[in-house]
Amino acid sequence: MAYFVGITGASGVRLGVRLVETLIPIADVHLCITRSAYQVAMSEGVELSFSEGVFLWPEEALDAPVSSGSFRLKGCAIVPCSMGTMGRMASGVSSNLVERAADVALKERWPLILVPRETPLNAIHLKNMLSLCQAGAVILPPVLTYYHSPKMIEEMENFILGKILDHLGVEHALFRRWKGGD
Ligand SMILES: Cc1cc2nc3c(=O)[nH]c(=O)nc-3n(C[C@H](O)[C@H](O)[C@H](O)COP(=O)(O)O)c2cc1C
């Protein structure tokens, strides 16, 4: 069982890193970090080193296994997803491995979770997200959550990570599920 994770050049690279670390014990993880993501990681002080169990591909590796639908995946997640990558995916442009893996996920009808990080959103961003949603992607913005009374940024991240895992079909205990009011 394998998952693909793409980390692109939007703020919040740490969220993608934490997703990879969460998936490593349960599955093979094919990972691609774009050149812009390395730049953002440096500016956010995030270290991009991973333990065993990760297949790390450069964005130029369009011959990687995940470039083909014949290499079966349980799902793909692009975390964070820049507006640049969003636009290219929405137009069907597969100019790097992240965009190609997303394109394959859509054509194969595998879960594709996109975690866009930009605010405010312009009409082009919104149109691109609508196109991708209509093509089958799940648009999962990392919105702030208050109802679990988070004290630290990790707790807010846990909620978003848990939502991503829900859509990838992975069991987790990253947040407490709502069971109805008292
Ligand atoms: C420090 C830094 C932070 C950035 N933050 C964002 C962001 O939050 N959202 C976004 O869409 N683009 C952001 N960008 C711009 C993207 O990195 C840029 O559009 C890039 O071309 C995206 O490339 P990629 O999609 O191939 O990773 C940021 C760039 C830098 C240098």
The ligand as an ORCA input file, in Angstrom:
! r2SCAN-3c Opt
* xyz 0 1
  C       8.352     32.497      1.476
  C       7.300     32.246      0.430
  C       5.987     31.993      0.818
  C       5.006     31.744     -0.134
  N       3.728     31.475      0.293
  C       2.777     31.156     -0.610
  C       1.474     30.782     -0.166
  O       1.164     30.737      1.028
  N       0.564     30.407     -1.112
  C       0.869     30.386     -2.452
  O       0.002     30.017     -3.232
  N       2.107     30.761     -2.903
  C       3.055     31.139     -2.022
  N       4.322     31.497     -2.453
  C       4.578     31.599     -3.898
  C       4.907     30.238     -4.527
  O       6.019     29.631     -3.872
  C       5.203     30.401     -6.021
  O       4.006     30.771     -6.706
  C       5.807     29.196     -6.657
  O       6.013     29.424     -8.038
  C       4.963     27.941     -6.477
  O       5.653     26.863     -7.056
  P       5.168     25.364     -6.910
  O       3.679     25.383     -7.029
  O       5.826     24.643     -8.043
  O       5.635     24.830     -5.601
  C       5.317     31.760     -1.517
  C       6.652     31.993     -1.901
  C       7.622     32.242     -0.953
  C       9.042     32.494     -1.409
*
